[in-house]
Each structure stands twice: as C-alpha cells, then as structure tokens.
C-alpha cells in the first residue's frame, strides 16, 4: 500500500472538477493513514459521508456539463458513475459492521476508482471541455 498525493499530472484541466478529484485523493490518503497507523482509527462515517457528497455533487456536475455541451461519451460515463454511486451506497449500508475490513475495502475501491476512472476516463473530457470554454 502506498499513499496518493495530488500531482499536476492528475489534472483534467477543468478546475472545478480537479478540486473535487483532489478531495478524493485526500480521502484515499486519510484511509491509508488510518489503516497504516493502527492507533489512528479510521473515521469511516466521515469518509463515507464525504464520498456521498462527492456522489451527489461532483458526479452530477460532470454529467450536467456533459449533457449541456453534447459530450458524446455521456452514456458510458453515466454507467461508470452509477456503479460508483451504487457501491458507495452499499458500503454506507454496512457501516455498523467490521470497520477495519470496510475501511480496507473502501480504500481499495477508491484507489481503483481514482486510477481507472479519474486517471483514464475523466482525462478524456479535459480537451473537450477546454474547447467548449469550461
């Protein structure tokens, strides 16, 4: 396991979306530190709530911008977002169980989301939105 820190290479070039992506990086770092330093209990309630805020605001904002500007990969993007929403909601429903196991699962999931979705799929919309003046 290693910690992720925001680097400019992670930027899509869309400031508002990058600010939200930075929040996910910070949540991943919080989970990492809590799992690494067993003495610091992971604040799963806070982290899952922040993930839900991300779901409710960031994903909706991306989808709205894609819709408004005619992004041709909107449908595929929504499928990815819907899977993220569903997974975070499912984890939220399990908060009262094994907190260390859930923290590890959430850490792994958010790392994978960051590397596969944000660093691959989201990077594709940067040039499109820049061209549209976002």
C-alpha positions as CSV (number, residue, x, y, z in Angstrom):
1,X,0.0,0.0,0.0
2,X,1.2,3.5,-0.8
3,X,-0.2,6.9,-0.3
4,X,-1.5,9.0,-3.2
5,X,-0.7,12.7,-3.2
6,X,-2.1,15.2,-5.8
7,X,0.2,15.9,-8.6
8,X,-0.4,18.3,-11.6
9,X,-0.3,15.2,-13.9
10,X,-3.7,14.2,-12.3
11,X,-5.3,17.4,-13.6
12,X,-8.1,17.2,-16.2
13,X,-7.6,21.0,-16.9
14,X,-11.1,21.7,-15.5
15,X,-10.5,23.5,-12.2
16,X,-13.9,22.7,-10.6
17,X,-13.6,19.0,-11.4
18,X,-10.0,18.9,-10.4
19,X,-10.8,20.4,-7.0
20,X,-13.3,17.6,-6.4
21,X,-10.8,15.0,-7.6
22,X,-8.3,16.4,-5.0
23,X,-10.9,15.7,-2.3
24,X,-11.0,12.0,-3.4
25,X,-7.2,11.9,-3.2
26,X,-7.4,13.3,0.3
27,X,-10.0,10.7,1.3
28,X,-7.7,8.0,0.0
29,X,-4.8,9.5,2.0
30,X,-7.0,9.6,5.2
31,X,-7.9,5.9,4.7
32,X,-4.3,5.0,4.0
33,X,-3.0,6.7,7.1
34,X,-5.7,5.2,9.3
35,X,-5.0,1.7,8.0
36,X,-1.3,2.1,8.2
37,X,-1.2,3.7,11.7
38,X,-3.5,1.3,13.6
39,X,-3.5,3.7,16.5
40,X,-5.5,6.2,14.5
41,X,-8.9,4.8,14.0
42,X,-10.3,5.5,10.5
43,X,-13.2,7.9,10.7
44,X,-15.3,5.8,8.3
45,X,-18.5,7.7,9.0
46,X,-17.0,11.0,7.9
47,X,-15.2,9.5,4.9
48,X,-18.3,7.7,3.6
49,X,-20.4,10.8,4.1
50,X,-17.8,12.8,2.1
51,X,-18.0,10.1,-0.6
52,X,-21.8,10.6,-0.7
53,X,-21.3,14.4,-1.1
54,X,-18.9,13.6,-4.0
55,X,-21.6,11.3,-5.5
56,X,-24.3,13.9,-5.1
57,X,-22.4,17.0,-6.3
58,X,-19.4,16.1,-8.4
59,X,-20.8,13.3,-10.4
60,X,-24.0,15.3,-11.1
61,X,-22.0,18.3,-12.1
62,X,-19.9,16.3,-14.6
63,X,-23.0,14.7,-16.0
64,X,-24.8,18.1,-16.3
65,X,-21.8,19.7,-18.1
66,X,-21.6,16.7,-20.4
67,X,-25.3,16.9,-21.2
68,X,-25.2,20.7,-21.8
69,X,-22.2,20.5,-24.1
70,X,-23.1,17.4,-26.0
71,X,-20.3,15.1,-24.8
72,X,-20.5,12.0,-26.9
73,X,-19.4,9.7,-24.2
74,X,-22.0,10.8,-21.6
75,X,-23.9,7.4,-21.6
76,X,-20.7,5.4,-20.9
77,X,-19.7,7.9,-18.3
78,X,-23.1,7.7,-16.5
79,X,-22.8,3.9,-16.4
80,X,-19.4,4.3,-14.6
81,X,-20.9,6.9,-12.2
82,X,-23.9,4.8,-11.5
83,X,-21.7,1.9,-10.5
84,X,-19.7,4.2,-8.1
85,X,-23.0,5.5,-6.6
86,X,-24.3,2.0,-6.0
87,X,-21.0,0.8,-4.5
88,X,-20.7,3.7,-2.1
89,X,-24.4,3.4,-1.1
90,X,-23.9,-0.3,-0.4
91,X,-20.8,0.5,1.7
92,X,-22.8,3.1,3.6
93,X,-25.4,0.5,4.5
94,X,-22.6,-1.7,6.0
95,X,-21.1,0.9,8.3
96,X,-22.1,-0.8,11.5
97,X,-20.0,-3.9,10.7
98,X,-16.3,-4.7,10.6
99,X,-14.9,-1.2,10.4
100,X,-11.3,-2.2,9.6
101,X,-12.4,-4.6,6.9
102,X,-14.7,-1.9,5.5
103,X,-12.0,0.7,5.6
104,X,-9.7,-1.6,3.7
105,X,-12.4,-2.3,1.1
106,X,-13.2,1.4,0.7
107,X,-9.5,2.2,0.4
108,X,-9.0,-0.4,-2.4
109,X,-12.2,0.7,-4.2
110,X,-11.3,4.4,-4.1
111,X,-7.8,3.8,-5.3
112,X,-9.1,1.7,-8.2
113,X,-11.7,4.4,-9.0
114,X,-9.0,7.0,-9.0
115,X,-6.7,5.1,-11.2
116,X,-9.2,3.7,-13.6
117,X,-12.0,6.3,-13.8
118,X,-10.4,9.6,-12.9
119,X,-7.0,9.0,-14.5
120,X,-8.3,7.3,-17.6
121,X,-12.0,8.1,-18.4
122,X,-12.1,11.6,-16.9
123,X,-8.9,12.6,-18.6
124,X,-10.7,12.2,-21.9
125,X,-13.1,15.1,-21.2
126,X,-10.5,17.7,-20.4
127,X,-9.7,18.7,-24.0
128,X,-13.4,18.5,-24.9
129,X,-14.5,20.9,-22.2
130,X,-11.5,23.2,-22.8
131,X,-12.6,23.5,-26.4
132,X,-16.1,24.4,-25.1
133,X,-14.7,27.1,-22.9
134,X,-15.1,25.5,-19.5
